[in-house]
Amino acid sequence: MCTNNIKGRIVEKQYNTYKVQVESDTEKVKLKGKHFRTIQNKSEFPCVGDWVELSMCNGTFQIDKILERRTSISRQSAGNVTEEQVIAANIDYVAIVLGLDGGRNYSDRLLERLTTVAWNSGATPLVILNKADLNDQAELVRFQAETIAPGVDIIVTSVEDGTGITTLTNYLSKGKVAVFIGPSGVGKSTLTNALLKKDVQKTNEIRRKDKRGRHTTSTSFMFELESGGYIIDSPGLREVQAWAGDHDLDDTFSEIAELAQHCRFNDCKHEGEPGCAVQAELEKGYISPQRYDSYLHLKKELAFLNRRKAEKNTNVERQYEKQFSKMVKREMNKKRELKK
């Protein structure tokens, strides 16, 4: 006997294994083969945070379908394949965690890139500058980060002395969900343990040479806090290839987007065209050359991504057309055979 239309939420994903919260219980589930075998885009597979519809037969649960996502954060799959990889769904905050302990755990350029990815999610970006106890100039970095991520709330934290933990907890209450993103070694798992007030996530020491971690978290989990909110701790991003649109870039570089409205030409690329308002402010020193270069680099990267998306969609359409044509020919051959 089977029971259908059971609603649950995915709280853990490890490769193709899922755990789903169903009312007060957590159940191991599998995918319904008939439905998910036809999916070609990985973004259509379930991820942590997804609300799903389940069925249960003989004590075994299976995911029948994913319910519509309110928000989702994605990145481009690592490598040369143009494909969306969804990290988490139905989130309220994308918490960008960066480290203040030196090395490559914080840079303006990394913050710009991750903020662009965060804006694309439909959720609210939030910047967490962690390990403040290891940096005497933590407040100066915060002021700098405010210019890099205008309009985004920035919290300075330290698990060692408790700085900012209460402030962060206040964001995560009454069912609010945040996903932690950022490179390994910035303390995402340590922050998770501090917010949960117990050690549930394994942590490792970072390398002294470049302050990088060793990817302690290899799966994605959703944890419930005492405040009523939730944290999704995701694996560190080895390769941050943006999956976003031009509007997300404009949100990250809002001052450049505003200036672009005053350029002489609507299609101005801000690379030397006459009457370019962005170039004028760059020459006056109101925009730093580093931020300008980062803007152009991300803009070109996203333009390339959009071209690859269009090419992929065209190829998929051609494949469907070929399959449909073959099917029609088979049916016509069958009819000819029957007439004989």
C-alpha positions as CSV (number, residue, x, y, z in Angstrom):
1,M,0.0,0.0,0.0
2,C,1.3,3.5,-0.9
3,T,0.7,6.9,0.5
4,N,1.1,9.9,-1.9
5,N,1.3,13.7,-1.7
6,I,3.5,13.8,1.4
7,K,5.2,17.1,1.8
8,G,8.8,17.4,3.1
9,R,11.9,19.4,3.0
10,I,15.4,18.2,2.1
11,V,17.8,18.8,5.0
12,E,20.8,16.8,3.7
13,K,22.3,15.9,0.4
14,Q,25.3,13.7,-0.1
15,Y,25.9,12.8,-3.8
16,N,22.6,11.2,-4.7
17,T,21.5,10.4,-1.2
18,Y,18.9,12.6,0.5
19,K,17.4,13.1,3.9
20,V,14.0,14.8,4.1
21,Q,12.3,16.4,7.1
22,V,8.7,15.0,7.2
23,E,6.8,16.7,10.1
24,S,9.0,15.8,13.1
25,D,10.9,12.9,11.6
26,T,13.9,12.7,9.2
27,E,13.6,10.1,6.5
28,K,16.1,8.7,4.1
29,V,14.7,8.9,0.6
30,K,15.5,8.0,-3.0
31,L,14.5,9.6,-6.3
32,K,11.6,8.4,-8.3
33,G,13.5,6.9,-11.3
34,K,10.8,7.3,-13.9
35,H,10.5,11.0,-13.4
36,F,14.2,12.0,-12.8
37,R,15.6,9.7,-15.5
38,T,14.3,12.2,-18.1
39,I,16.0,15.2,-16.6
40,Q,19.0,16.5,-18.5
41,N,19.7,19.7,-16.5
42,K,21.3,19.1,-13.2
43,S,19.6,22.2,-11.8
44,E,16.3,20.3,-11.9
45,F,17.5,17.7,-9.4
46,P,16.7,18.2,-5.7
47,C,19.0,20.2,-3.4
48,V,19.1,21.1,0.3
49,G,16.3,23.5,1.1
50,D,13.9,22.1,-1.6
51,W,10.3,21.4,-0.6
52,V,9.4,18.1,-2.3
53,E,6.4,15.9,-2.7
54,L,7.0,12.3,-1.6
55,S,5.3,9.0,-1.7
56,M,5.8,6.1,0.6
57,C,5.4,2.5,-0.4
58,N,6.2,-0.5,1.9
59,G,8.0,1.8,4.3
60,T,10.3,3.3,1.6
61,F,10.1,7.0,0.7
62,Q,10.8,8.4,-2.7
63,I,10.8,11.9,-4.1
64,D,8.2,12.3,-6.8
65,K,8.7,16.0,-7.6
66,I,10.3,19.2,-6.5
67,L,7.9,22.0,-5.5
68,E,8.4,25.4,-7.0
69,R,11.5,27.2,-5.7
70,R,11.0,30.6,-4.1
71,T,14.7,31.4,-4.3
72,S,17.9,29.5,-5.2
73,I,21.6,30.1,-5.3
74,S,23.6,28.7,-8.2
75,R,27.0,28.6,-9.6
76,Q,28.4,27.4,-12.8
77,S,29.5,23.8,-12.6
78,A,33.3,23.5,-12.3
79,G,35.1,22.7,-15.5
80,N,34.3,23.6,-19.1
81,V,30.6,22.5,-19.1
82,T,28.1,25.3,-19.2
83,E,25.6,24.0,-16.6
84,E,23.9,25.4,-13.6
85,Q,24.7,23.9,-10.2
86,V,22.1,24.8,-7.6
87,I,23.7,25.0,-4.1
88,A,20.6,25.6,-2.0
89,A,16.9,26.6,-2.4
90,N,14.2,28.5,-0.6
91,I,16.7,30.7,1.3
92,D,16.2,34.1,2.8
93,Y,19.9,35.1,3.1
94,V,23.1,34.3,1.2
95,A,25.7,34.8,3.9
96,I,29.1,35.4,2.2
97,V,31.7,34.3,4.8
98,L,35.2,35.6,4.4
99,G,38.2,35.4,6.8
100,L,40.2,38.3,8.2
101,D,43.2,36.1,9.1
102,G,45.2,36.9,6.0
103,G,46.1,34.9,2.9
104,R,43.4,34.6,0.2
105,N,40.5,34.3,2.6
106,Y,39.5,37.9,1.9
107,S,39.9,40.1,-1.2
108,D,37.8,42.9,-2.7
109,R,37.6,41.0,-6.0
110,L,36.4,37.8,-4.3
111,L,33.7,39.8,-2.4
112,E,32.6,41.3,-5.7
113,R,32.3,37.9,-7.4
114,L,30.4,36.3,-4.5
115,T,28.1,39.3,-4.1
116,T,27.2,39.0,-7.8
117,V,26.4,35.3,-7.3
118,A,24.3,36.1,-4.2
119,W,22.2,38.8,-5.9
120,N,21.3,36.3,-8.6
121,S,19.6,34.0,-6.0
122,G,16.6,36.2,-5.3
123,A,17.6,36.1,-1.6
124,T,19.2,38.9,0.4
125,P,23.0,39.0,0.4
126,L,24.8,39.3,3.8
127,V,28.5,39.6,4.3
128,I,30.2,38.0,7.3
129,L,33.8,39.0,8.0
130,N,34.9,36.2,10.3
131,K,38.0,35.7,12.5
132,A,38.1,39.4,13.6
133,D,40.2,38.4,16.7
134,L,43.1,37.7,14.2
135,N,43.0,41.2,12.6
136,D,43.6,44.5,14.4
137,Q,42.2,46.3,11.5
138,A,38.9,44.4,11.2
139,E,36.8,47.6,11.3
140,L,38.9,49.2,8.5
141,V,38.2,46.1,6.4
142,R,34.5,46.4,7.2
143,F,34.5,50.0,5.9
144,Q,36.3,48.9,2.7
145,A,33.8,46.0,2.3
146,E,30.9,48.5,2.5
147,T,32.2,50.3,-0.6
148,I,32.7,47.0,-2.4
149,A,29.2,45.7,-1.5
150,P,27.0,48.8,-1.3
151,G,23.6,48.3,0.3
152,V,24.6,44.9,1.8
153,D,24.6,44.4,5.6
154,I,28.1,43.5,6.9
155,I,28.7,41.7,10.2
156,V,32.2,41.4,11.8
157,T,32.4,38.1,13.8
158,S,34.7,36.1,15.9
159,V,33.9,32.7,17.5
160,E,36.8,33.1,19.9
161,D,35.5,36.1,21.7
162,G,31.8,36.0,20.6
163,T,32.0,39.2,18.5
164,G,28.9,39.5,16.2
165,I,27.4,36.1,17.1
166,T,24.3,37.6,18.7
167,T,23.9,40.0,15.8
168,L,24.1,37.1,13.3
169,T,21.6,35.1,15.4
170,N,19.1,37.9,15.2
171,Y,19.0,37.6,11.4
172,L,18.2,33.9,11.8
173,S,14.9,33.7,13.6
174,K,11.3,32.8,12.9
175,G,12.0,30.4,10.1
176,K,14.5,32.5,8.2
177,V,17.1,30.4,6.3
178,A,20.7,31.4,5.5
179,V,23.2,29.5,3.3
180,F,26.8,30.0,4.1
181,I,29.1,30.4,1.0
182,G,32.7,31.2,0.7
183,P,36.1,29.5,0.4
184,S,37.3,26.8,2.7
185,G,39.2,28.0,5.7
186,V,37.1,31.1,6.5
187,G,35.3,29.3,9.4
188,K,31.9,28.5,8.0
189,S,31.7,25.2,10.0
190,T,33.1,26.9,13.1
191,L,30.4,29.6,12.9
192,T,27.8,26.9,12.4
193,N,28.9,25.2,15.6
194,A,28.9,28.5,17.5
195,L,25.3,29.4,16.4
196,L,24.1,25.9,17.2
197,K,26.0,26.0,20.6
198,K,27.4,22.6,20.0
199,D,30.0,20.9,17.8
200,V,28.0,19.3,14.9
201,Q,30.4,20.2,12.0
202,K,33.9,18.9,11.8
203,T,36.6,21.5,11.6
204,N,40.2,21.3,10.5
205,E,43.3,23.5,10.8
206,I,44.1,25.6,7.8
207,R,47.3,25.6,5.9
208,R,49.8,28.2,7.3
209,K,51.1,29.1,3.8
210,D,47.9,30.5,2.3
211,K,45.4,30.2,5.1
212,R,43.3,27.9,3.0
213,G,41.2,25.1,4.5
214,R,41.0,21.5,3.4
215,H,37.3,21.3,2.5
216,T,36.0,19.9,5.8
217,T,32.4,20.1,4.7
218,S,31.8,17.7,1.8
219,T,28.0,17.6,1.9
220,S,25.3,20.2,2.5
221,F,23.3,20.2,5.7
222,M,20.4,22.3,7.0
223,F,20.5,22.9,10.7
224,E,17.8,24.3,12.9
225,L,18.7,27.0,15.5
226,E,17.2,27.6,18.9
227,S,16.1,31.0,17.5
228,G,13.8,29.2,15.0
229,G,16.0,29.9,12.0
230,Y,18.1,27.6,9.8
231,I,21.6,27.5,8.5
232,I,22.7,25.6,5.4
233,D,26.4,24.9,5.5
234,S,27.7,24.2,2.0
235,P,31.1,22.9,0.9
236,G,33.8,25.5,0.2
237,L,33.8,26.7,-3.3
238,R,37.0,25.5,-5.0
239,E,36.2,27.3,-8.2
240,V,33.9,30.3,-8.2
241,Q,32.5,30.6,-11.7
242,A,29.7,33.1,-11.6
243,W,26.1,32.1,-12.6
244,A,24.3,35.4,-12.9
245,G,22.9,38.1,-15.2
246,D,23.7,41.6,-16.1
247,H,21.2,42.9,-13.5
248,D,23.1,41.1,-10.8
249,L,26.3,42.7,-11.9
250,D,24.6,46.1,-11.8
251,D,23.5,45.4,-8.2
252,T,27.1,44.6,-7.2
253,F,28.6,47.6,-9.1
254,S,25.6,50.0,-8.4
255,E,27.7,53.1,-8.7
256,I,28.9,52.1,-12.2
257,A,25.4,51.1,-13.2
258,E,24.1,54.5,-12.2
259,L,26.8,56.3,-14.0
260,A,26.2,54.2,-17.2
261,Q,22.8,55.8,-17.5
262,H,24.5,59.1,-18.3
263,C,26.7,57.8,-21.1
264,R,26.2,59.3,-24.5
265,F,25.5,55.9,-26.1
266,N,23.0,53.4,-24.7
267,D,25.3,50.5,-25.8
268,C,28.4,52.0,-24.3
269,K,30.9,49.4,-23.1
270,H,32.8,51.9,-21.0
271,E,36.1,51.1,-22.7
272,G,37.0,54.4,-24.3
273,E,33.9,55.4,-26.2
274,P,33.3,59.2,-26.4
275,G,31.0,60.6,-23.8
276,C,31.4,57.7,-21.4
277,A,30.4,58.8,-17.9
278,V,32.1,55.8,-16.3
279,Q,35.4,56.7,-17.9
280,A,35.1,60.3,-16.8
281,E,34.7,59.3,-13.2
282,L,37.5,56.8,-13.5
283,E,39.9,59.6,-14.7
284,K,38.8,61.8,-11.8
285,G,39.7,59.0,-9.4
286,Y,36.2,58.4,-8.1
287,I,36.3,54.8,-9.3
288,S,39.4,52.8,-8.5
289,P,41.2,51.2,-11.5
290,Q,41.0,47.8,-9.7
291,R,37.2,48.0,-9.2
292,Y,36.8,49.1,-12.8
293,D,38.9,46.3,-14.1
294,S,37.0,43.8,-12.0
295,Y,33.7,45.1,-13.4
296,L,34.9,44.7,-17.0
297,H,36.2,41.2,-16.3
298,L,33.0,40.0,-14.7
299,K,30.9,41.7,-17.4
300,K,32.9,39.8,-20.1
301,E,32.7,36.6,-18.2
302,L,28.9,36.8,-17.9
303,A,28.6,37.8,-21.6
304,F,30.6,34.6,-22.5
305,L,28.4,32.6,-20.1
306,N,25.2,33.9,-21.8
307,R,26.6,33.0,-25.2
308,R,27.4,29.5,-24.0
309,K,23.9,29.2,-22.6
310,A,22.3,30.2,-25.9
311,E,24.5,27.7,-27.8
312,K,23.6,25.0,-25.4
313,N,19.9,25.7,-25.7
314,T,20.2,25.7,-29.5
315,N,21.9,22.3,-29.4
316,V,19.3,20.9,-27.1
317,E,16.5,22.1,-29.4
318,R,18.3,20.5,-32.3
319,Q,18.6,17.2,-30.4
320,Y,14.9,17.3,-29.7
321,E,14.1,18.0,-33.3
322,K,16.3,15.0,-34.4
323,Q,14.6,12.7,-31.9
324,F,11.1,13.9,-33.0
325,S,12.1,13.5,-36.7
326,K,13.3,9.9,-36.0
327,M,10.1,9.1,-34.2
328,V,7.9,10.4,-37.0
329,K,9.9,8.4,-39.5
330,R,9.5,5.2,-37.4
331,E,5.7,5.8,-37.2
332,M,5.5,6.4,-41.0
333,N,7.4,3.2,-41.7
334,K,5.1,1.2,-39.4
335,K,2.1,2.5,-41.3
336,R,3.7,1.6,-44.6
337,E,4.3,-1.9,-43.4
338,L,0.7,-2.3,-42.2
339,K,-0.6,-1.1,-45.6
340,K,1.5,-3.8,-47.3
